[in-house]
Amino acid sequence: MDNSFLKDKALAIRESTIRTIGNFGSGHIGGAMSIIEMLTFLYYEEMNLSKKDDRDRFICSKGHAGPAVYAVLADKGYFPKEWLSTLNQGGTNLPSHCDMRKTPGIDFTAGSLGQGLSAAVGIALGQRLKNYTNSYTYAVIGDGESQEGEIWEAAESASSWKLNNLIVFTDRNGQQLDGYTKEIINMDGLEKRWEGFNWFVQTINGHNFDELRNAIKKAKNQKEKPSMIIMNTIKSKGFIPGERIVANHSMTFDLNVAEKAIEELERRERI
């Protein structure tokens, strides 16, 4: 896939995510915006999205990034784009956190942070047991979420079973709900931690399509370990009012602010 197509698509997904949250009036803008290049690359270039059982799966363990996932799924035709205007409202099919019982295209419900990786490990193991040799399970976790003990229980299980069909991303944007990770529980040295659990580890710029492409290719070429791709990202990237501030995990803003932010983003993209 041409990078210019992916760049344009990521911009459109950003704008859709901003509008979706602005229409409701508040939402988890920060962690949604930081994974958009990863989502764009997976859904528009990398993943096998056929309706067969042996397709690829994607688990958004940091489920509060749901609005970005919904923007992609709507664009891919999993449900009408009109649904995006119902985010978090009564009777919606698009709750704040991803829910496979409500939303077409969601592979696992995101509950408390830390649980999604365990689900991804189980799904990857299931793919192996069913001899789905060409399918992969992809998952994304947060750097704040990585403070959860269940993450590391899942990590040791995946490496023990040598789940080379499991490719996980850490969204290392350096922030969590209450502030910077380094001031709460320092998450420096993630590479060594994952290597210690016997994973194949790479670190990339999570907003660069070439680096995403090369990292996934390397992950697929090694056959003995699950893969961890640590993405250095910017929380709230593209929603400029939220960039480089502490209180950007969840923000309150209306559709008017959203449209102004989109205009500002488009001006920046043209520079």
C-alpha positions as CSV (number, residue, x, y, z in Angstrom):
1,M,0.0,0.0,0.0
2,D,1.3,3.5,-0.9
3,N,2.2,5.6,2.2
4,S,0.5,8.6,0.7
5,F,-2.8,6.6,0.8
6,L,-2.2,5.6,4.4
7,K,-1.3,9.1,5.4
8,D,-4.6,10.5,3.8
9,K,-6.6,7.7,5.4
10,A,-5.0,8.3,8.9
11,L,-6.0,12.0,8.5
12,A,-9.5,11.1,7.7
13,I,-9.7,8.7,10.7
14,R,-8.3,11.4,12.9
15,E,-11.0,13.9,11.8
16,S,-13.7,11.3,12.2
17,T,-12.5,10.5,15.7
18,I,-12.4,14.1,16.7
19,R,-16.0,14.7,15.4
20,T,-17.3,11.6,17.0
21,I,-16.1,12.7,20.5
22,G,-17.0,16.3,19.9
23,N,-20.5,15.4,19.0
24,F,-21.0,13.6,22.3
25,G,-19.2,16.4,24.2
26,S,-16.4,14.4,25.9
27,G,-14.3,11.3,25.5
28,H,-11.0,9.6,25.6
29,I,-9.3,11.6,22.9
30,G,-5.7,11.2,24.0
31,G,-5.2,7.5,23.8
32,A,-7.5,7.2,20.7
33,M,-5.4,9.6,18.7
34,S,-2.0,8.1,19.6
35,I,-2.8,4.7,17.9
36,I,-4.3,5.9,14.6
37,E,-1.3,5.2,12.4
38,M,-1.1,1.7,13.8
39,L,-4.9,1.1,13.3
40,T,-4.6,2.5,9.8
41,F,-1.7,0.3,8.8
42,L,-3.3,-2.8,10.2
43,Y,-6.8,-2.4,8.8
44,Y,-5.9,-0.9,5.4
45,E,-2.7,-2.9,4.6
46,E,-1.8,-5.7,6.9
47,M,-4.6,-7.7,8.3
48,N,-6.6,-10.4,6.6
49,L,-10.2,-9.3,7.3
50,S,-12.0,-12.0,5.4
51,K,-15.2,-13.4,7.1
52,K,-13.6,-16.9,7.4
53,D,-12.6,-18.3,10.8
54,D,-8.9,-18.3,9.9
55,R,-8.7,-14.5,9.6
56,D,-6.6,-12.2,11.6
57,R,-7.9,-10.8,14.9
58,F,-7.4,-7.4,16.6
59,I,-7.8,-6.8,20.4
60,C,-7.8,-3.3,21.7
61,S,-6.9,-4.0,25.3
62,K,-6.8,-0.2,26.0
63,G,-10.5,-0.2,25.3
64,H,-10.9,3.6,25.9
65,A,-9.4,4.1,22.5
66,G,-12.6,2.7,21.1
67,P,-13.6,5.9,19.2
68,A,-10.6,5.5,16.9
69,V,-11.4,1.8,16.3
70,Y,-15.0,2.8,15.6
71,A,-13.9,5.4,13.0
72,V,-11.9,2.7,11.2
73,L,-14.6,0.1,11.3
74,A,-17.2,2.5,10.1
75,D,-15.0,3.5,7.2
76,K,-14.4,-0.2,6.4
77,G,-18.2,-0.8,6.2
78,Y,-18.7,-2.9,9.3
79,F,-21.6,-0.6,10.3
80,P,-23.2,2.7,9.0
81,K,-21.1,5.8,9.6
82,E,-24.2,7.4,11.1
83,W,-23.7,5.3,14.2
84,L,-20.6,7.4,15.0
85,S,-22.9,10.2,16.1
86,T,-24.4,7.9,18.8
87,L,-21.1,7.3,20.7
88,N,-21.8,6.7,24.4
89,Q,-25.5,7.7,24.2
90,G,-28.3,5.6,25.5
91,G,-29.0,2.5,23.4
92,T,-25.9,3.0,21.4
93,N,-23.9,0.2,19.7
94,L,-20.7,2.3,20.3
95,P,-20.0,2.4,24.0
96,S,-17.0,4.2,25.4
97,H,-15.0,0.9,25.6
98,C,-15.1,-1.6,22.8
99,D,-17.8,-4.3,23.3
100,M,-18.0,-7.3,20.9
101,R,-21.7,-7.9,21.9
102,K,-22.7,-4.5,20.5
103,T,-20.3,-3.5,17.8
104,P,-19.7,-5.4,14.5
105,G,-16.0,-5.9,13.9
106,I,-14.9,-5.9,17.5
107,D,-13.1,-9.2,18.3
108,F,-13.1,-8.9,22.1
109,T,-14.8,-6.8,24.8
110,A,-12.4,-4.4,26.6
111,G,-13.1,-4.6,30.3
112,S,-10.7,-3.5,33.1
113,L,-7.3,-2.6,31.7
114,G,-4.9,-5.5,31.6
115,Q,-7.4,-8.1,30.5
116,G,-7.1,-7.8,26.8
117,L,-3.7,-9.3,26.5
118,S,-4.8,-12.4,28.2
119,A,-7.7,-12.7,25.7
120,A,-5.2,-12.2,22.8
121,V,-3.0,-14.9,24.2
122,G,-6.0,-17.3,24.3
123,I,-7.1,-16.4,20.8
124,A,-3.6,-16.9,19.4
125,L,-3.4,-20.2,21.1
126,G,-6.8,-21.1,19.6
127,Q,-5.6,-20.2,16.2
128,R,-2.7,-22.6,16.6
129,L,-4.9,-25.4,18.0
130,K,-7.2,-25.1,15.0
131,N,-4.1,-25.1,12.7
132,Y,-4.8,-21.6,11.3
133,T,-1.2,-21.3,10.1
134,N,-1.7,-18.1,8.2
135,S,-3.6,-16.0,10.7
136,Y,-2.3,-13.7,13.4
137,T,-3.7,-12.1,16.5
138,Y,-2.8,-8.4,17.0
139,A,-3.3,-6.5,20.2
140,V,-2.5,-3.1,21.6
141,I,-1.9,-2.2,25.2
142,G,-1.0,1.0,26.9
143,D,2.2,1.9,28.8
144,G,0.1,2.8,31.9
145,E,-1.9,-0.4,31.4
146,S,1.4,-2.2,31.5
147,Q,1.5,-1.5,35.3
148,E,-1.2,-4.2,35.6
149,G,0.1,-7.6,36.9
150,E,-2.2,-9.5,34.5
151,I,-0.1,-8.1,31.6
152,W,2.9,-10.0,32.8
153,E,1.0,-13.2,33.6
154,A,-0.2,-13.2,30.0
155,A,3.4,-12.4,28.8
156,E,4.9,-15.4,30.5
157,S,2.2,-17.7,29.1
158,A,2.6,-16.5,25.6
159,S,6.4,-17.0,25.6
160,S,6.1,-20.4,27.3
161,W,3.8,-21.5,24.5
162,K,6.0,-19.8,21.8
163,L,3.0,-18.0,20.3
164,N,4.8,-16.6,17.2
165,N,1.4,-15.7,15.7
166,L,0.9,-13.1,18.4
167,I,2.0,-9.5,17.6
168,V,1.4,-6.9,20.4
169,F,1.9,-3.2,20.3
170,T,2.6,-1.0,23.4
171,D,1.3,2.5,22.9
172,R,4.2,4.3,24.8
173,N,2.9,7.8,24.9
174,G,4.3,8.4,28.4
175,Q,1.0,9.4,30.0
176,Q,-1.9,7.8,31.8
177,L,-5.1,8.9,33.5
178,D,-3.5,10.8,36.4
179,G,-0.4,12.1,34.7
180,Y,2.9,11.0,33.3
181,T,3.9,7.4,33.8
182,K,7.4,8.3,34.9
183,E,5.8,10.2,37.9
184,I,3.4,7.4,38.8
185,I,5.2,4.1,38.1
186,N,8.2,4.6,35.8
187,M,7.8,2.5,32.7
188,D,11.3,3.1,31.4
189,G,13.2,-0.1,30.3
190,L,10.1,-1.7,28.8
191,E,12.3,-3.3,26.2
192,K,14.4,-5.2,28.8
193,R,11.2,-6.2,30.6
194,W,9.7,-7.9,27.6
195,E,13.0,-9.4,26.6
196,G,13.2,-10.8,30.1
197,F,9.9,-12.6,29.4
198,N,11.4,-14.0,26.2
199,W,9.5,-11.9,23.7
200,F,10.9,-10.7,20.4
201,V,11.1,-6.9,21.0
202,Q,11.4,-3.9,18.7
203,T,11.0,-0.2,19.3
204,I,9.7,2.2,16.6
205,N,8.1,5.5,16.0
206,G,4.4,4.6,16.2
207,H,3.4,7.3,13.8
208,N,5.7,6.1,10.9
209,F,4.2,3.7,8.4
210,D,7.6,2.5,7.1
211,E,8.7,1.6,10.7
212,L,5.3,-0.1,11.3
213,R,5.7,-2.1,8.1
214,N,9.2,-3.2,8.7
215,A,8.6,-4.2,12.4
216,I,5.6,-6.4,11.5
217,K,7.6,-8.0,8.7
218,K,10.5,-8.8,11.2
219,A,7.9,-10.1,13.7
220,K,6.5,-12.5,11.2
221,N,9.9,-13.7,10.0
222,Q,10.9,-15.0,13.4
223,K,9.3,-18.3,14.4
224,E,10.1,-18.9,18.1
225,K,8.6,-16.1,20.1
226,P,5.6,-13.7,20.5
227,S,6.4,-10.2,19.4
228,M,6.2,-6.9,21.2
229,I,6.4,-3.7,19.1
230,I,6.9,-0.8,21.4
231,M,5.6,2.4,19.8
232,N,6.9,5.8,20.9
233,T,3.8,8.0,20.3
234,I,2.3,11.4,21.2
235,K,-0.8,11.3,23.2
236,S,-3.6,13.2,21.5
237,K,-1.6,13.5,18.3
238,G,-3.7,15.4,15.8
239,F,-6.1,16.9,18.3
240,I,-3.9,19.8,18.8
241,P,-5.6,21.3,21.8
242,G,-4.8,18.1,23.7
243,E,-1.2,17.7,22.6
244,R,1.6,18.2,25.2
245,I,-0.8,18.7,28.1
246,V,-1.3,16.5,31.1
247,A,-5.1,16.5,31.2
248,N,-5.6,14.8,27.8
249,H,-6.7,11.3,28.8
250,S,-10.4,12.4,28.6
251,M,-11.4,15.8,27.5
252,T,-14.6,17.9,27.3
253,F,-15.2,19.7,24.0
254,D,-18.1,20.4,21.7
255,L,-18.6,20.0,18.0
256,N,-17.6,23.6,17.4
257,V,-14.2,23.1,19.1
258,A,-13.9,19.8,17.1
259,E,-14.3,21.5,13.8
260,K,-11.9,24.2,14.7
261,A,-9.4,21.6,15.8
262,I,-9.8,19.8,12.4
263,E,-9.2,23.0,10.5
264,E,-6.0,23.5,12.5
265,L,-5.0,19.9,11.9
266,E,-5.5,20.3,8.1
267,R,-3.5,23.5,8.1
268,R,-0.6,21.7,9.9
269,E,-0.8,18.8,7.4
270,R,-0.4,21.1,4.5
271,I,2.8,22.7,5.8
